[in-house]
Amino acid sequence: MYWDNKNKREIILNNYKIIGEASNHNNPEQLAKEALLSYSDYLYELLILFINKKKFNINFLNLERLDEALSLKRGVIVSTAHIGNWDVGSLFIYNNKRLKVVANLDFPLAGNLIKLIRSRIGFDVIPAKNGVKEIIRSLKENQILCMLSDISINHPSDYVNFLNHKIAFPKAAFQIATSRQCPILPVFIIRKATFNFDCHIEECIKPKKDYKAAMQEWAYSFEKYVKVYPQQWYIFLPIEVKNG
């Protein structure tokens, strides 16, 4: 895709130029190549998750923050991003309960494949479309819902300050959290070596009246990891930047 499609290549290079400028990486082409290689590692790891989960070592940092969020008894939305390997989070089982993941399944073939993969590796899958009742019921039961919040294409979005720009991110997780007055937990799983990860659990974003305030707080948490691990953020679709 990168070498054979000029338009795709230009989109990817432009994305990593924005990321590189904010993270002191002055060669966007090299950064893009490193990101594509890192993404290939993610795909390989996803395959191995099917076969032998014992190969993986994941270190959960600040796990007490999850207990703090659950203590509010309003459910928890774990908001993560396409960085490192988010699917390794399926290895975490809290009090013998599998994590629930809200996924876009609105594709004839890919949707079924996504559901199959996520279910097989250990998630309970809730469709983003027509899954509102199940989302609300899960939060009422003080469950943990996982949502990806970094790629805005084909998702209702809003702009926040990020990497010295106004950049669009999906707003669904933050609107749900505001509506239900449940906390958001920023969580990012970073690859340290093959099959070895640190799961960084950031401070809980307490319920707010304004979803955009929670969204901005999450973006600041995510930004820290992008600056340190820019090659582990897989952003191959156009970044939507306000005013160009």
Disulfide bonds with the S-S distance in Angstrom:
none
